Amino acid sequence: MGYDVFRYKYPLTNMQKDRLNEFVYLKIATKYNYKELFACLLKEKLGIDFPFVDDKLICSQFVDLSYRYAGINLVDLEKGKIVTPKNLSESKLLVRVDLFEDQDG
């Protein structure tokens, strides 16, 4: 099983970096939302949409909300919709990072 790594396309300003750090600090004790993770999996695999909104987060939500806090809208979804890893991977503002170069070339 593999994974992909994405990064923001453009250089961050010092203010954006400060806002990202501030968001992390504000959310440091936030609990993981297992119900929303399950809902996210149902959406990804079966197309079933369950909007859960409470004081817990899943990773893709954390990424989206932290960038929004810094003034960057990575994905454009209706309010209350779950931000999935697929949504983030399709963002025009993120690029896939190749972690390992071809060792033979």
C-alpha positions, 0 to 999 in steps of 0.5 A: 500500500502506498501513499502520495505527498502533496505540497502547496504550489506557491511560497507561503508568506510569513503571515500565512506561516504564522497563521498555520502555526497558530492554527496548529497551536489552537487545535493541538488537543483536538480529538480525532473524529472516527465517525467522520473518518468512517463517513469519509470512507463511505463517501470515497468507496460508495458515494454515500455522503454523511455530513458530520460536524462537531469539535473533532477532526480528521486529517484532511479536514485539519489540512483544509481548515489550517490553510483556510485559517491562513487565507488559502482555500484549497478545496471548494465544497459546500458547508458541512461537507466532508473534506476527503483526501481525494478532494485535497489531491484534486486541488489546483493549489496542491502538487504531488511531490515525488519522494524517491527519484529513479535510482537507475537513471 
